[in-house]
Each structure stands twice: as structure tokens, then as C-alpha cells.
Amino acid sequence: MAITEDAPPRADHTGGPPGPGAPEQEGRRLTSPLVLTMVLLLVVVAQSPIRRALSAPVMQSWMTVFVAVVVQALPFLVLGVLLSAAIAVFVPPSFFARALPKRPALAVPVAGVAGAVLPGCECASVPVAGALVRRGVTPAAALAFLLSAPAINPIVLTATAVAFPRNPEMVLARLVASLLVACAMGWLWQRVGRTDWLRPPTHASYEGQSKGAAFWDSVRHDVMHAGGFLVVGAMAAATLKAVTPESWLRTAAGSPVFSVLALAVLAVVLSICSEADAFVAASLTQFSLTARLAFLVVGPMIDLKLFAMQAGTFGRGFALRFAPATFVLAITGSVLTGAVLL
């Protein structure tokens, strides 16, 4: 018994109470409240130069564009996220499988048109497309649905109409071009796609949860992702509008080919949610309607976050083949549609 009482404590090695030095080490860690306090103190100390910087004409222009884009897009973003989460959780994936024709050539356009029933952003279309493949839907039809759903649903088309009140033809052009590209990509996959290029998707992350928990998990996920990308997109649009010399924008916008390619690449890089991208496109008034149409068609189909989601759901080999082909078809479809309708 004496040996037990005299033995030194081994808390540091067995997971018991921390040793004497532990509180000092934990106290040295940089916590979130400490970081916030330091930032607030820095703002208070530097408030005079910050006020002078914000009062500059360039910053005034930047803030005006940024706030305008965010305020216009936010209601559509919130509504789209709520409806997307409700459909993704409460509508069984088997519903879509039963509604599609058995013949792949007919299932592709039907699936493309069915994208209108998913009023959400592209973040929601990827897991739904994965669920369709998992339930036996032909991959060509599932991919057509994946591409069309974020671009032709009522929320996105309504947002486009609000963003382009003087150009109502943009709504029809976006609908036609997006549906055309989605069907063309589905038929192309049906023609040349191979089974070993498409990795079977894993189960959706909300399976096994209650409906309510799954709904709010989906809402939180989409708000964090889509909202963050909206802010980034609004900041980029405001910076492009306020900082870039007008002569540069005129040069880029003056070339029909370069303007389309520039906005298509910009759509890939910015990765804006499809429920908000119309307001960013509307602010780029230096560019033609066809170039802005390319921005609206390319963005919901292939951007940086979509590439990552598609690679995670269907495999990297699939994404490396699917993304470039979609990008080329989206630009081609936008140019052809713009030449006819715009």
C-alpha cells in the first residue's frame, strides 16, 4: 500500500488530469475571442486612415457595386437554398428514375427539362445526379439533369429577369442555351462515354439522419458554400468595375471572341452560385449580351467548386474528361444562341 501511495502521478501519460505546466501552455494558445479582440483594437487604433481610405472615390464606387450585387442576389440565394434542401431531402430519388423514359436517347432531353423541378444551385444538382445514377438511371440522363438543373429552374430564371429588366430576351437565351448544352453533353456521353470513366457515387451524406436534421444540414452546407461564393463574386465584380481601367475593359469587350472567352474563364474562376450570377453578369455592362450569356451558361455547368464536387462524387477521371468538354460546348452553345436571340 505504501508503494501505491508514494508512486508519482502519471496523469501526463495516461490521459488523467494535466500536469502543472498544462494550464500555462493552454493559456498561450491563440483563441478566436483573442483574435477578434486584437482585430477590433487594430480597427480602433487605425480608424483615421481606414476612414480616409473608405472615403476615396474608388472605394465608394467599389462598395456601391458590392452592396448592390449582394442585396439583389441574397433573397434568391436564400429561397433557392431552402427549396433545394427540401427537394433533396423529402423527394425520393426513385421518383426521378420512374419519371424518365427507358430509352437513353429520349431520357436525356426529358432529364434536361426535368432540371426545372430542382430550384437550387449547382451544389444541390451534383448529389441528386449521383443519387440518380445510384438508383439505376442511365448516366447520360443523370448528367443532362446535373447540367440543366442549376440553370433553367424557376428561381434562376426569375433572378435573371430581375437582373436584366431591359433585356428580357436574356431569360429565353439562358434557358435555350443551357438546355441545348445539357442535352448535347448527355448525348455525347451516351455516344462516347465509358463505364470505367464513371466511378459509382457514394451515398449522400444525409442518409441515416432524420428528415429535419438532414434538411438543416443541407441548408447550412449550401448557405456556407453558396453565400461565400456570392460574396467572393460580388467582390470580384466590384473590383473589376472600380479598379480596372476603363480602356482595358473596352479593349476586352471590343473583341467578340476575347470577350466571350474572358467572361467564360471568369465564370469558372469566380464559382458563383447560379441563383446570384445574373446580378454579377448584369453589372459587367462593358461586355456584350452574348459574352454575358456565356458567363451565365458556363458558370452553373463548370467552375472550380463544381469540378471538385464532380471529382469527389464520380471520380477524378470523370471530371478531367467531363469538365473540358462541357466548357467547350457551353461556349459554343452560348455563341450560337446569342447570335440567334440576342
C-alpha positions in Angstrom: 0.0 0.0 0.0 2.9 2.3 0.7 4.2 1.7 -2.7 0.9 2.8 -4.3 0.6 6.0 -2.2 4.2 7.0 -2.8 4.2 6.4 -6.6 4.4 9.6 -8.6 1.2 10.5 -10.6 1.2 9.5 -14.2 -1.5 11.9 -15.4 0.6 13.3 -18.1 0.9 9.8 -19.8 -2.4 8.1 -19.1 -4.9 10.8 -20.0 -5.6 11.9 -16.4 -5.5 15.5 -15.1 -3.0 17.7 -16.8 0.4 18.3 -15.2 1.4 21.6 -13.6 2.7 23.1 -16.9 -0.5 22.4 -18.9 -2.5 25.5 -17.9 0.3 27.7 -18.9 0.6 26.1 -22.3 -3.2 26.3 -22.9 -3.2 29.9 -21.9 -0.7 30.7 -24.6 -2.9 29.4 -27.4 -4.4 32.0 -29.8 -8.2 31.7 -29.4 -10.9 33.2 -31.6 -12.1 35.7 -29.0 -8.5 36.9 -28.6 -8.1 37.3 -32.4 -11.4 39.2 -32.6 -10.3 41.5 -29.8 -7.0 42.2 -31.5 -8.7 43.0 -34.8 -11.1 45.3 -33.1 -8.3 47.1 -31.3 -6.4 47.4 -34.6 -9.5 49.0 -36.2 -9.9 51.4 -33.3 -6.3 52.5 -33.5 -6.2 52.8 -37.2 -9.7 54.3 -37.6 -8.5 57.5 -39.1 -6.6 56.0 -42.1 -9.3 53.5 -42.6 -11.9 56.3 -42.7 -9.8 58.2 -45.3 -9.4 55.0 -47.4 -13.1 54.3 -47.4 -14.0 57.9 -48.3 -11.9 57.7 -51.5 -14.0 57.8 -54.7 -12.7 54.3 -55.8 -13.8 52.7 -52.6 -17.1 54.5 -52.7 -17.7 53.0 -56.2 -16.5 49.6 -55.0 -18.8 49.5 -52.0 -21.8 50.7 -54.1 -21.4 47.8 -56.7 -20.6 45.2 -54.0 -23.7 46.1 -51.8 -25.9 46.3 -54.9 -25.0 42.9 -56.1 -25.3 41.2 -52.7 -28.6 42.8 -51.7 -30.2 42.0 -55.1 -29.0 38.4 -55.1 -29.4 37.4 -51.4 -33.2 36.8 -51.5 -32.9 34.5 -54.4 -30.0 32.7 -52.8 -31.9 32.0 -49.6 -35.0 30.9 -51.3 -33.1 28.6 -53.6 -31.2 27.0 -50.8 -34.4 26.3 -48.8 -36.2 24.8 -51.8 -33.1 22.9 -52.9 -32.7 21.3 -49.4 -36.4 20.5 -49.2 -36.4 18.7 -52.6 -33.1 16.9 -51.9 -34.3 15.6 -48.6 -38.0 15.0 -48.9 -38.3 13.9 -52.6 -37.1 10.3 -53.0 -34.5 9.8 -55.8 -36.6 6.9 -57.1 -39.2 9.5 -58.3 -36.9 10.7 -61.0 -36.0 7.2 -62.1 -39.7 6.3 -62.6 -40.4 9.6 -64.5 -37.7 9.1 -67.1 -38.1 7.0 -70.3 -36.2 3.8 -70.6 -34.5 4.7 -73.9 -31.4 6.7 -73.2 -31.8 8.9 -76.3 -35.2 10.0 -75.0 -34.3 10.1 -71.4 -31.6 12.8 -72.0 -33.9 15.6 -73.1 -36.6 14.6 -70.6 -34.0 14.7 -67.8 -32.8 18.1 -69.1 -36.2 19.6 -69.0 -36.8 17.9 -65.6 -34.0 20.1 -64.3 -36.6 22.8 -63.9 -38.1 21.0 -60.9 -34.9 21.4 -58.8 -35.0 25.1 -57.7 -31.5 25.1 -56.3 -27.9 25.9 -57.2 -25.3 23.6 -58.7 -24.2 22.4 -55.3 -27.5 20.6 -55.0 -27.5 19.1 -58.5 -24.4 17.1 -58.0 -25.6 14.9 -55.2 -29.0 14.5 -56.9 -27.3 13.4 -60.1 -25.3 10.9 -58.0 -28.4 9.6 -56.4 -30.0 9.1 -59.9 -27.0 7.0 -61.1 -27.1 5.1 -57.9 -30.8 4.2 -58.5 -30.2 2.9 -62.0 -30.8 6.0 -64.2 -28.7 6.0 -67.3 -25.6 8.2 -66.7 -26.3 10.3 -69.8 -29.7 11.3 -68.5 -28.3 12.0 -65.0 -25.5 14.2 -66.4 -28.0 16.2 -68.5 -30.0 16.7 -65.3 -26.9 17.8 -63.5 -26.1 20.5 -66.1 -29.6 21.8 -66.7 -31.0 21.9 -63.1 -28.9 24.9 -61.9 -29.5 27.0 -65.0 -33.1 26.6 -66.0 -35.0 26.3 -62.7 -37.6 29.0 -61.9 -35.5 30.7 -59.2 -32.6 31.2 -61.5 -34.7 32.4 -64.5 -36.6 34.8 -62.2 -33.4 36.2 -60.9 -32.1 36.6 -64.5 -35.3 38.5 -65.4 -34.8 40.8 -62.3 -31.2 41.4 -63.1 -31.8 42.2 -66.8 -35.1 44.2 -66.7 -34.3 45.9 -70.0 -33.2 42.7 -71.8 -35.9 40.1 -71.2 -34.5 38.1 -74.1 -31.7 37.1 -71.8 -34.1 34.8 -69.9 -35.0 32.9 -73.0 -31.4 32.9 -74.3 -30.2 31.4 -71.0 -33.0 28.8 -71.0 -32.4 27.7 -74.6 -28.5 27.7 -74.4 -28.4 25.9 -71.1 -30.9 23.2 -72.2 -29.1 22.8 -75.5 -25.7 22.3 -73.9 -27.1 19.9 -71.3 -28.8 17.7 -73.9 -25.7 17.8 -76.2 -23.5 16.8 -73.3 -25.8 13.9 -72.4 -25.9 12.6 -75.9 -22.2 13.0 -76.2 -21.7 10.9 -73.1 -24.1 8.3 -74.4 -22.1 8.1 -77.6 -18.5 8.1 -76.4 -18.7 7.7 -72.6 -17.3 4.6 -71.0 -18.4 2.8 -67.8 -14.9 2.7 -66.3 -14.7 6.6 -66.6 -17.6 6.9 -64.1 -16.9 5.8 -60.5 -20.1 4.7 -58.7 -21.1 7.6 -56.4 -21.2 7.1 -52.7 -24.3 7.6 -50.6 -25.5 11.1 -49.8 -24.2 12.5 -46.6 -27.7 13.0 -45.1 -28.7 9.3 -45.3 -29.3 7.8 -41.9 -30.3 11.1 -40.4 -33.8 12.2 -39.6 -35.6 14.4 -42.2 -35.4 17.5 -40.1 -31.7 17.1 -39.3 -30.9 16.3 -43.0 -32.8 19.4 -44.1 -31.0 21.8 -41.9 -27.6 20.1 -42.6 -28.3 20.7 -46.3 -29.3 24.3 -45.7 -26.2 25.0 -43.6 -24.0 23.5 -46.2 -25.5 25.4 -49.1 -25.6 28.7 -47.3 -22.0 28.4 -46.3 -20.8 27.5 -49.8 -23.2 29.5 -52.0 -23.1 32.5 -49.7 -19.3 32.5 -49.6 -19.1 32.3 -53.3 -21.7 35.1 -53.7 -19.5 37.4 -51.6 -16.4 36.5 -53.5 -18.2 37.0 -56.8 -19.6 40.4 -55.7 -16.1 41.5 -54.5 -14.6 40.5 -57.8 -17.3 42.2 -59.8 -16.9 45.4 -57.7 -13.1 45.3 -58.1 -13.4 44.8 -61.8 -15.8 47.7 -62.1 -14.0 50.1 -59.8 -10.3 49.3 -60.2 -9.8 48.1 -63.8 -9.0 51.0 -66.2 -11.9 51.7 -68.5 -9.6 51.4 -71.5 -8.8 47.8 -70.6 -12.4 46.8 -70.3 -13.2 48.5 -73.6 -10.4 46.6 -75.2 -11.5 43.2 -73.8 -15.2 43.9 -74.5 -14.5 45.2 -78.0 -13.3 41.8 -79.3 -16.2 39.5 -79.7 -14.1 36.4 -79.4 -11.9 37.6 -76.5 -14.9 39.0 -74.5 -16.7 35.6 -74.6 -13.6 33.7 -73.6 -12.8 36.2 -70.9 -16.2 36.0 -69.2 -16.3 32.2 -69.6 -13.0 31.9 -67.8 -14.2 34.4 -65.2 -17.3 32.3 -64.5 -15.1 29.2 -63.9 -12.7 31.1 -61.5 -15.4 33.0 -59.6 -17.6 29.9 -59.0 -20.7 32.0 -58.2 -23.9 30.3 -57.2 -26.3 30.2 -60.2 -29.0 32.0 -58.2 -26.8 35.0 -57.9 -24.6 35.0 -61.0 -27.1 37.0 -63.1 -26.6 40.1 -60.9 -22.9 39.9 -61.3 -23.2 39.5 -65.1 -25.6 42.4 -65.2 -23.0 44.6 -63.6 -20.5 43.9 -66.3 -22.1 46.4 -68.7 -19.0 46.9 -70.8 -19.4 43.4 -72.3 -21.9 42.3 -74.9 -25.0 40.4 -74.1 -23.6 37.3 -75.8 -20.4 37.5 -73.6 -22.6 37.8 -70.5 -24.7 34.9 -71.7 -21.6 32.8 -71.9 -20.9 33.8 -68.3 -24.4 32.6 -67.3 -24.2 29.3 -69.2 -20.7 28.3 -68.3 -20.8 29.1 -64.5 -23.6 26.7 -63.4 -22.1 23.9 -65.5 -18.4 24.0 -64.8 -16.4 26.0 -62.2 -13.8 25.3 -59.6 -16.1 24.1 -56.9 -18.2 22.0 -59.3 -15.0 20.3 -60.6 -14.1 19.4 -57.0 -17.6 18.1 -56.3 -17.9 16.1 -59.5 -14.5 14.6 -58.9 -15.5 13.6 -55.4 -18.8 12.2 -56.5 -18.0 10.5 -59.8 -14.1 10.2 -59.7 -11.2 12.4 -60.9 -11.0 10.6 -64.2 -14.6 11.5 -65.0 -14.1 15.2 -64.0 -10.9 15.5 -66.1 -12.9 14.4 -69.2 -16.3 16.0 -68.4 -15.2 19.5 -67.4 -13.2 20.5 -70.6 -15.9 19.0 -72.9 -18.6 20.9 -71.0 -16.7 24.1 -71.1 -16.3 23.9 -74.9 -19.9 23.0 -75.5 -21.1 25.8 -73.2 -19.2 28.4 -75.0 -20.3 27.1 -78.4 -24.0 26.9 -77.3 -23.8 30.4 -75.9 -22.4 31.9 -79.1 -24.9 30.2 -81.3 -27.8 31.1 -79.1 -26.6 34.7 -78.7 -26.3 35.0 -82.5 -30.0 34.0 -82.9 -31.7 35.5 -79.9 -29.5 38.4 -78.9 
